[in-house]
């Protein structure tokens, strides 16, 4: 056996060196032998992890897998899931906000999520449910389209803004073109089972619902306009009232432009008495008169209402007196809006007298109510005694020059009012200037005595 010479350089090193020299040539030879695709490279082979995630995405509808994935892998899946997945799969399984943003924008285009608590998922389900209700046709739409949606959306719906409600389809065989009845519920036992969507099948199941805005009318009816498209019937009213009572979480209810008259207002109020959570009621642009106002006055002291809005109705003096009587004893209401009614001096004086006793109201709107100098006198007296009212709107009333002078006198003794609108009231410029100066003094006093001003005296 030959004795190894450890000082001799191994031949293998020569081969390696030679191969290094010929690397470029070798690569060209290998590529022509191994790969049929001349552009193929080893770097293009996906990782096994990626292949698995792609498989999960492709088969997610049949076999959704999420819990077993890590955070980064979940993000990969969410970014690639289809925005048209069935809600039965995605509703209670996917919480990723980027996914729900894609679903919102795929369906409705770019949107502002700030009005939905910055939650894209809440935005999707609220708008989706609103659309289902707005397109519901009594006795045509299967009620299961609503009931099957409830388990999927009830945890995410906080507010519903229903801007239209469709009536039943008119049957030509039973209705004449000149039918004098505008009320769909007057057709007797052969008529539809409901006049509009029945909120009773929905509201008590939405455990997180806090706001409900409803309008009984049809958007964009065009040349197909008929009065019965805008009819809020007694049957509608009774169903809605019962549904409101069952919705214990409701804080805000708005029923606008729905021809709510005294009778319907009384029905609604009777079911809202002693409601455990209702804080705001808006019945604007309706037909509420004296009896309806008295009912709302009763509600003021049988609820926790903080804001009452009833502008553009038919409330006159006696109705305003009933509201004022309740206001004098109320301890929760902070905002009252009665603009564009007809309360006149009879109602204006009553409200002003109530302010002498009320200790919670901070905002009052009485513009456009046919009030004159006697109301200005009563309001001036109220301003001397009241120390909680911050905003007062008397615009578009005929207070006159003398009314302006007495308001000026009242403001000289008031330290709480910071906003007072007296435009279009025939008040002369001198009184208006003096009232404005008094308001500025109150604003400065409020600013200097605010917690922020106290904590940072150097800011002044």
Buried (B, 14 or more C-beta within 10 A) or exposed (E): EEEEEEEEEEEEEEEEEEEEEEEEEEEEEEBEEEEEEEEEEEEEEEEEEEEBBBEBBEEBBEEBBBEEBEEEBBBBBBEBBBBEBEBEBBBEEBEBBEBBBBBBEEBEEEBEBEEBEEBBBBBBBBBBBBEBBBEBBBEEBEBEEBEEBBEBBBBBBBBBBBBBBBBBEBEEEEBEEEEEEBBBBBBEEEBBEBBBBBBBBBBBBBEEBBBBBBBBBBEEEEEEEBEBBBBBBBBBBBBBBBBBBBBEBBBBBBBBBBBBBBEBBBBBBEBBBEBEEBBBBBBBBBBBBBBBBBBBBBBBBBBBBBBBBBBBBBBBBBBBBBBBBBBBEBEBBBBBBBBBBBBBBBBBBBBBBBBBBBEBBBBBBBBBBBBBBBBBBBBBBBBBEBEEBBBBBBBBBBBBEBBBBBBBBBBBEBEBBBEBBBEBBBBEEEBBEBBEEBBEBBEEEBEEEEEEEEEEEEEE
